[in-house]
Amino acid sequence: MKHVVSIFLVIAYLLVFFAEDSWSVPSFSRKYKTSCSTCHYAFPMLNGFGKAFKNNGYRYPGGDENYRKEEPVSLGSEGYKKVWPEAVWPSDIPGTSPLAVHAVGRINYSAMSNVKWEFELPHELEVLYAGTIGEDFSFFGEIEVENENNETEIAFPFALQFDSDPAFHVRAGMVRADPSPTNLRLTRNHYNVASFKSRNGWRFRDEHVGLEVWGAGNGADALGGFTYRFGVVNGQGLSDINPQKDIYGKVTYKIGGLGEIGGAESGESEVSEFYIDNAITLGGFFYNGTASKTGAKDEDFTVFGGDVDFWYDRFIANGTLMLMNSKIPNTTDRKSMAYYVQGNYVLYPWLIGLLRYEWEDKDSDIDTVEPVNAIIPGVTVMARANVKFILELKKYLDEANKYNDTFVMQMNFGI
C-alpha cells in the first residue's frame, strides 16, 4: 500500500505542477463571473448556497438580474407581454455559449485481477449544456461518452424545466429519483443504495425519464426549510419495456443553515468557508414500480426509506437506509435492505478526507444469504476549483468478496 500511495502522490504532483490556470469555466461560472466554489465545496457536491441556487431554478436567490455579469440575448421586446396572445411571449437565451466539458480519467488497481494496473484515460467525457431561458424556464443536458468494460457507451440525457416559483417546478426529461441525500457523490464508487438491483435488474442509478413536480421553501427566519419531489417515469430507460409507469416521491426538512431558497443572508458563500452550513436535513422517500426482463415474469417492487445529512463546521456526515419489497408471480416474495453511512472532513478547503461504510442484504428473510459490507476510505485533492484528484480504496469486509478489493486514482476537470 505504501508503494501505491507513493505512486499516486508523484502522479498528482506532476499533473498539478504542469496544469495551467483554467480561464474557461462551466457555463454558470461564466454567467456570473464567479468561482466554482461559490456553489460547490468540492464539485459536484453542493454547499448551502449551491442548493439554494438550484432550488431557485438555477438562478441567484434574491433577484438574478442583480448578480449576473453576462447579459442575455433578448427574444422579443417587453411590449409583447401587453399584446399577448397576439404575440409570442418575450424571453431570452444565454449571451455566450452554455456549453461546458467534463472529463474523467482513472488508474485502477486490483490485486486479484490478471491485469493488476489498468489505465482508463479517459474513462468518461461529457459535453454539458445548462442555462436559463427567460424568467420561467431552465435546461440541463449532456452528451456523454463512457468506457464500460472496454465498450464505449453513449448517452444523451436532457431536461427542460418550468420554474414558476421556487415552491413549484415542473421538469420533463431526465429526473432524479436517487435515494441519497444529494444525488451527488465525491467518490468514484456509487452509493450502494443507488447500485442495489431488484431481481429483474432495476436500480436507482440508471436513467429515469419522465415528468417531475418539485419545489422548495424556507423555514422560520429564512433558515433551513423543506423540499419535495414527486414523479412519474418509465423506470427502465428511454423507451419503456412494460406498459406500467413507475412513481416516486421524496420530502426533506432542513433545520438550521442557509434557507433552502436563500434568504436575508443569501449572498455568495464566504471565500474561505464555502464548505460550512451548520444544519441537519432529514428526508423520507418511496419508489413503486414494475421491472421487466427478457424470459422472466414481471417484478412488482416497492422501495422506501429515509436519509440524513448533517453539517457542522468542517464535518459533513450523511447516510441512507433503504428497504425493498419484491413480488414475482409463482415466486417467493423477497425483502431486501441496504444502507450506508459516510463522513467527510474538510482538512483544508482543497483537501477533504472521506470514510464510508456500506451494508446490504439481498434477502433478509433467508439466513443463508450473507450480507455484503465494505468500507471506502478516500481523499479528494482540489488542485484548482475545477480540477480534482481522488485517491480511493474499496475494501470488502464479508468473506465472499474479500478478494475483490479495488483501488482507484481518479482525475476530473471541467472547463
C-alpha positions as CSV (number, residue, x, y, z in Angstrom):
1,M,0.0,0.0,0.0
2,K,2.9,2.4,0.7
3,H,4.1,1.9,-2.9
4,V,0.6,2.6,-4.2
5,V,0.3,5.8,-2.2
6,S,3.8,7.0,-3.3
7,I,2.9,6.4,-7.0
8,F,-0.3,8.4,-6.6
9,L,1.4,11.3,-5.0
10,V,4.0,11.5,-7.7
11,I,1.4,11.5,-10.5
12,A,-0.8,14.0,-8.7
13,Y,2.2,16.3,-8.1
14,L,3.3,16.2,-11.8
15,L,-0.3,16.8,-13.1
16,V,-0.8,19.7,-10.7
17,F,2.6,21.2,-11.4
18,F,2.1,21.2,-15.2
19,A,-1.6,22.2,-15.1
20,E,-2.3,25.7,-16.3
21,D,-4.8,28.0,-14.7
22,S,-8.2,27.5,-16.4
23,W,-9.7,30.7,-17.7
24,S,-12.7,28.9,-19.2
25,V,-15.1,27.5,-16.6
26,P,-18.6,25.9,-16.8
27,S,-21.5,28.0,-18.0
28,F,-22.9,29.3,-14.7
29,S,-19.4,30.5,-13.6
30,R,-19.1,32.4,-16.9
31,K,-22.6,33.9,-16.5
32,Y,-21.9,35.2,-13.0
33,K,-18.1,35.6,-13.3
34,T,-17.6,33.6,-10.1
35,S,-15.7,30.6,-8.9
36,C,-17.0,27.0,-8.9
37,S,-16.6,27.1,-5.1
38,T,-19.4,29.6,-4.9
39,C,-21.8,26.7,-5.2
40,H,-19.6,23.7,-4.6
41,Y,-17.5,22.7,-1.7
42,A,-15.8,20.2,-4.0
43,F,-17.5,19.7,-7.3
44,P,-20.1,18.2,-7.9
45,M,-21.0,18.4,-4.2
46,L,-23.2,21.5,-3.5
47,N,-22.8,23.8,-0.5
48,G,-25.7,25.6,1.1
49,F,-25.7,28.4,-1.4
50,G,-25.4,26.0,-4.3
51,K,-28.6,24.2,-3.1
52,A,-30.4,27.5,-2.9
53,F,-29.3,28.4,-6.4
54,K,-30.6,25.1,-7.8
55,N,-33.9,25.4,-5.9
56,N,-34.4,28.8,-7.5
57,G,-34.3,27.3,-10.9
58,Y,-30.5,27.8,-11.4
59,R,-30.9,31.5,-10.5
60,Y,-29.4,33.6,-7.8
61,P,-31.6,34.0,-4.7
62,G,-33.0,37.5,-4.3
63,G,-33.1,38.6,-7.9
64,D,-31.0,37.0,-10.6
65,E,-30.6,40.2,-12.6
66,N,-28.7,41.8,-9.8
67,Y,-25.9,39.3,-9.9
68,R,-25.4,38.1,-13.5
69,K,-22.4,39.7,-15.3
70,E,-23.4,38.3,-18.7
71,E,-26.3,40.0,-20.5
72,P,-28.7,37.6,-22.2
73,V,-29.8,37.9,-25.8
74,S,-33.4,39.2,-25.9
75,L,-36.0,37.2,-27.9
76,G,-38.7,39.8,-28.2
77,S,-39.4,43.1,-26.5
78,E,-41.2,43.6,-23.2
79,G,-44.1,45.2,-25.1
80,Y,-45.1,41.8,-26.4
81,K,-46.5,40.9,-23.0
82,K,-49.1,43.6,-23.3
83,V,-50.5,42.3,-26.6
84,W,-50.3,38.6,-25.8
85,P,-51.8,36.3,-27.1
86,E,-51.4,38.2,-30.3
87,A,-47.6,37.9,-30.0
88,V,-45.2,35.3,-28.7
89,W,-44.3,35.9,-25.0
90,P,-40.8,37.5,-24.9
91,S,-37.9,35.6,-23.5
92,D,-34.1,35.5,-23.7
93,I,-31.2,33.0,-24.1
94,P,-27.7,32.9,-22.6
95,G,-25.4,35.7,-24.0
96,T,-22.5,33.3,-24.5
97,S,-22.2,29.6,-25.1
98,P,-23.9,27.5,-22.4
99,L,-21.5,24.6,-23.2
100,A,-19.0,23.1,-20.8
101,V,-16.8,20.0,-20.8
102,H,-16.2,17.5,-18.0
103,A,-13.5,14.8,-18.3
104,V,-12.7,11.8,-16.1
105,G,-9.6,9.7,-16.1
106,R,-8.8,6.7,-13.9
107,I,-5.9,4.5,-12.9
108,N,-7.3,1.3,-11.3
109,Y,-5.6,-1.4,-9.3
110,S,-7.0,-4.8,-8.3
111,A,-4.6,-7.3,-6.6
112,M,-6.6,-10.4,-7.8
113,S,-7.0,-9.4,-11.4
114,N,-4.9,-10.7,-14.3
115,V,-4.3,-7.1,-15.2
116,K,-3.5,-5.5,-11.9
117,W,-2.9,-2.0,-13.1
118,E,-5.3,-0.5,-15.6
119,F,-5.2,2.9,-17.2
120,E,-8.6,4.3,-18.1
121,L,-7.6,7.6,-19.7
122,P,-10.2,8.7,-20.4
123,H,-12.9,6.9,-18.6
124,E,-15.6,9.4,-19.5
125,L,-16.1,12.6,-21.5
126,E,-19.2,14.8,-21.1
127,V,-20.2,17.8,-23.1
128,L,-22.6,19.6,-20.8
129,Y,-25.1,22.4,-21.5
130,A,-27.1,24.3,-19.0
131,G,-28.7,27.7,-18.5
132,T,-31.9,29.6,-18.2
133,I,-34.5,30.8,-20.8
134,G,-36.1,34.0,-19.7
135,E,-37.7,34.2,-16.3
136,D,-39.5,30.8,-16.2
137,F,-37.5,28.1,-17.9
138,S,-34.2,26.4,-17.4
139,F,-32.5,23.5,-19.1
140,F,-29.8,20.9,-18.5
141,G,-28.3,18.2,-20.6
142,E,-25.2,16.3,-21.7
143,I,-23.7,14.2,-24.4
144,E,-21.8,11.5,-22.5
145,V,-19.2,9.0,-23.9
146,E,-18.1,6.5,-21.4
147,N,-15.8,3.4,-21.3
148,E,-17.6,0.5,-19.6
149,N,-15.8,-2.9,-19.6
150,N,-13.8,-1.9,-22.7
151,E,-17.0,-1.0,-24.6
152,T,-17.9,2.6,-25.5
153,E,-21.3,3.7,-24.3
154,I,-23.1,6.9,-25.4
155,A,-25.9,8.7,-23.5
156,F,-27.6,12.0,-24.2
157,P,-30.0,12.8,-21.3
158,F,-31.6,16.3,-21.1
159,A,-34.3,18.1,-19.2
160,L,-36.4,21.2,-19.7
161,Q,-37.8,22.8,-16.5
162,F,-40.6,25.3,-15.9
163,D,-39.7,27.4,-12.9
164,S,-43.0,29.1,-11.9
165,D,-41.7,29.6,-8.3
166,P,-39.1,28.1,-6.0
167,A,-42.0,26.1,-4.5
168,F,-43.2,24.8,-7.8
169,H,-41.1,23.5,-10.7
170,V,-42.1,21.1,-13.5
171,R,-39.3,19.0,-15.0
172,A,-39.6,16.9,-18.2
173,G,-36.9,14.5,-19.4
174,M,-34.1,13.3,-17.1
175,V,-35.2,13.3,-13.5
176,R,-33.5,12.2,-10.3
177,A,-35.2,9.6,-8.1
178,D,-31.9,8.7,-6.3
179,P,-32.3,7.9,-2.5
180,S,-29.1,9.5,-1.3
181,P,-29.4,13.0,0.4
182,T,-28.0,15.0,-2.5
183,N,-27.9,12.6,-5.6
184,L,-24.2,13.5,-5.8
185,R,-21.0,11.9,-4.6
186,L,-17.3,12.7,-4.1
187,T,-16.2,9.1,-4.6
188,R,-15.6,7.0,-7.7
189,N,-17.8,4.3,-6.2
190,H,-21.5,4.8,-6.4
191,Y,-23.6,4.6,-3.2
192,N,-24.7,1.0,-2.7
193,V,-28.3,2.1,-2.3
194,A,-28.1,3.5,-5.8
195,S,-26.4,0.4,-7.3
196,F,-28.6,-2.2,-5.5
197,K,-30.5,-4.2,-8.1
198,S,-34.0,-5.7,-7.9
199,R,-34.4,-9.3,-9.1
200,N,-35.2,-8.1,-12.7
201,G,-32.3,-5.7,-12.7
202,W,-33.9,-2.3,-11.9
203,R,-31.7,0.1,-9.9
204,F,-31.8,3.8,-8.8
205,R,-28.6,4.8,-10.6
206,D,-29.9,4.0,-14.1
207,E,-31.6,6.7,-16.2
208,H,-35.1,7.7,-15.2
209,V,-37.1,9.6,-17.8
210,G,-40.5,11.2,-17.2
211,L,-42.2,14.1,-15.5
212,E,-41.5,15.5,-12.1
213,V,-43.0,18.2,-9.9
214,W,-40.8,19.5,-7.2
215,G,-40.2,22.6,-5.0
216,A,-38.5,24.1,-2.0
217,G,-39.2,26.7,0.6
218,N,-37.5,28.4,3.6
219,G,-38.2,27.7,7.3
220,A,-38.7,30.2,10.0
221,D,-36.4,33.3,9.9
222,A,-35.3,32.2,6.4
223,L,-33.3,29.3,7.8
224,G,-33.5,25.7,6.7
225,G,-36.8,24.7,5.1
226,F,-38.4,22.0,3.0
227,T,-38.1,20.3,-0.4
228,Y,-40.4,17.9,-2.1
229,R,-40.5,16.0,-5.4
230,F,-42.9,13.6,-7.0
231,G,-42.5,12.0,-10.4
232,V,-43.8,9.5,-13.0
233,V,-41.2,7.7,-15.0
234,N,-40.6,4.9,-17.5
235,G,-38.5,3.1,-14.9
236,Q,-36.1,1.3,-17.3
237,G,-34.5,3.5,-19.9
238,L,-35.6,5.9,-22.6
239,S,-38.2,3.5,-24.0
240,D,-40.3,1.7,-21.5
241,I,-40.3,-2.1,-21.8
242,N,-43.6,-2.6,-20.0
243,P,-47.0,-0.8,-20.0
244,Q,-46.7,0.3,-16.4
245,K,-45.3,3.6,-15.2
246,D,-43.3,3.9,-12.0
247,I,-43.9,6.6,-9.4
248,Y,-41.7,8.0,-6.7
249,G,-41.6,10.8,-4.2
250,K,-39.3,12.4,-1.6
251,V,-39.6,15.1,1.1
252,T,-36.9,16.6,3.2
253,Y,-36.8,19.2,6.0
254,K,-33.7,21.2,6.9
255,I,-33.1,22.5,10.4
256,G,-30.7,25.5,10.6
257,G,-28.2,26.6,8.0
258,L,-28.9,28.7,4.9
259,G,-32.5,28.7,3.8
260,E,-33.4,26.2,1.1
261,I,-34.1,29.1,-1.3
262,G,-31.8,31.6,0.3
263,G,-32.8,34.5,2.5
264,A,-31.6,37.7,4.0
265,E,-28.0,36.3,4.0
266,S,-28.2,34.5,0.7
267,G,-25.2,36.1,-0.9
268,E,-22.2,34.1,-2.2
269,S,-20.5,31.7,0.2
270,E,-17.6,33.1,2.2
271,V,-14.4,32.8,0.2
272,S,-12.6,30.8,2.9
273,E,-15.6,29.0,4.4
274,F,-17.7,28.0,1.5
275,Y,-18.0,24.5,2.9
276,I,-19.8,25.5,6.1
277,D,-23.6,25.3,6.5
278,N,-24.3,24.2,10.1
279,A,-27.6,22.2,9.7
280,I,-29.3,18.8,9.8
281,T,-31.6,17.7,7.0
282,L,-34.0,14.7,7.4
283,G,-35.6,13.0,4.4
284,G,-38.0,10.2,3.5
285,F,-38.6,8.6,0.1
286,F,-40.5,5.9,-1.8
287,Y,-40.5,4.3,-5.2
288,N,-43.1,2.0,-6.7
289,G,-42.6,0.2,-10.0
290,T,-42.5,-2.8,-12.3
291,A,-39.3,-4.2,-13.6
292,S,-39.2,-6.4,-16.7
293,K,-36.6,-8.8,-18.0
294,T,-36.5,-11.0,-21.1
295,G,-37.5,-14.5,-20.3
296,A,-38.8,-13.7,-16.8
297,K,-42.2,-12.6,-15.4
298,D,-42.6,-9.0,-14.4
299,E,-41.5,-8.0,-10.9
300,D,-43.6,-5.5,-8.9
301,F,-41.5,-3.8,-6.2
302,T,-41.7,-1.1,-3.7
303,V,-38.7,0.8,-2.2
304,F,-39.0,3.1,0.8
305,G,-36.6,4.6,3.4
306,G,-35.0,7.7,4.9
307,D,-31.8,9.7,4.9
308,V,-30.0,12.3,7.0
309,D,-27.5,15.0,6.0
310,F,-25.6,16.6,8.9
311,W,-23.2,19.6,8.6
312,Y,-21.2,21.0,11.5
313,D,-18.2,23.3,10.9
314,R,-15.8,21.3,8.7
315,F,-17.5,17.9,9.3
316,I,-20.2,16.6,6.9
317,A,-22.0,13.3,7.6
318,N,-24.8,11.6,5.7
319,G,-26.5,8.3,5.4
320,T,-29.4,6.4,3.8
321,L,-31.5,3.4,4.9
322,M,-33.3,1.6,2.0
323,L,-35.9,-1.2,2.2
324,M,-37.2,-3.1,-0.9
325,N,-40.1,-5.5,-1.2
326,S,-40.3,-7.6,-4.4
327,K,-43.0,-9.7,-5.8
328,I,-42.8,-12.1,-8.8
329,P,-45.8,-14.4,-9.6
330,N,-45.2,-18.0,-8.5
331,T,-42.0,-17.0,-6.7
332,T,-41.4,-16.4,-3.1
333,D,-41.5,-12.7,-2.2
334,R,-38.2,-11.1,-1.4
335,K,-37.4,-8.4,1.2
336,S,-34.1,-6.6,1.0
337,M,-32.2,-4.0,3.0
338,A,-29.3,-1.7,2.2
339,Y,-27.7,1.3,4.0
340,Y,-24.6,3.4,4.1
341,V,-23.1,6.0,6.5
342,Q,-20.4,8.4,5.4
343,G,-18.3,11.2,7.0
344,N,-16.3,13.9,5.2
345,Y,-13.9,16.3,6.9
346,V,-12.5,19.4,5.2
347,L,-8.9,19.4,6.4
348,Y,-8.2,22.4,4.1
349,P,-10.5,24.0,1.6
350,W,-8.6,22.0,-1.0
351,L,-8.2,18.7,0.9
352,I,-11.1,16.5,2.0
353,G,-10.9,13.2,3.8
354,L,-13.8,10.7,3.5
355,L,-14.8,7.4,5.0
356,R,-17.9,5.4,4.0
357,Y,-19.4,2.1,5.4
358,E,-21.8,0.2,3.3
359,W,-24.0,-2.8,4.1
360,E,-26.7,-4.7,2.1
361,D,-28.7,-7.9,2.4
362,K,-30.4,-9.1,-0.8
363,D,-32.9,-11.3,1.1
364,S,-33.3,-10.5,4.8
365,D,-35.7,-13.5,5.3
366,I,-33.1,-16.1,4.4
367,D,-30.3,-16.7,6.8
368,T,-28.1,-18.4,4.2
369,V,-27.9,-15.2,2.1
370,E,-24.8,-13.5,3.6
371,P,-24.8,-9.7,3.7
372,V,-22.2,-7.7,1.7
373,N,-20.4,-5.0,3.5
374,A,-17.4,-2.8,2.8
375,I,-15.6,0.3,3.8
376,I,-14.4,3.1,1.4
377,P,-11.7,5.4,2.7
378,G,-10.7,8.2,0.3
379,V,-9.0,11.6,-0.1
380,T,-10.1,14.4,-2.5
381,V,-7.5,17.0,-3.6
382,M,-8.9,20.1,-5.2
383,A,-5.9,21.2,-7.3
384,R,-8.0,24.0,-8.7
385,A,-11.6,24.9,-8.2
386,N,-12.3,22.9,-11.4
387,V,-9.6,20.2,-11.2
388,K,-9.6,17.4,-8.6
389,F,-7.8,14.2,-7.8
390,I,-9.3,11.3,-5.9
391,L,-7.4,8.5,-4.1
392,E,-9.8,5.8,-3.0
393,L,-9.9,2.2,-1.8
394,K,-12.9,-0.1,-1.6
395,K,-12.3,-2.9,0.9
396,Y,-14.9,-5.7,1.4
397,L,-15.4,-7.0,4.9
398,D,-17.5,-10.0,4.1
399,E,-15.9,-13.4,3.4
400,A,-17.4,-13.9,-0.1
401,N,-15.9,-10.7,-1.5
402,K,-12.6,-10.4,0.4
403,Y,-10.5,-10.8,-2.7
404,N,-12.5,-8.2,-4.7
405,D,-10.9,-5.1,-3.2
406,T,-10.2,-2.3,-5.6
407,F,-8.1,0.8,-5.5
408,V,-8.5,3.8,-7.8
409,M,-6.8,7.1,-8.6
410,Q,-9.2,9.4,-10.4
411,M,-8.7,12.8,-12.1
412,N,-11.6,15.1,-13.0
413,F,-11.6,18.5,-14.6
414,G,-14.3,20.8,-16.1
415,I,-14.0,23.8,-18.3
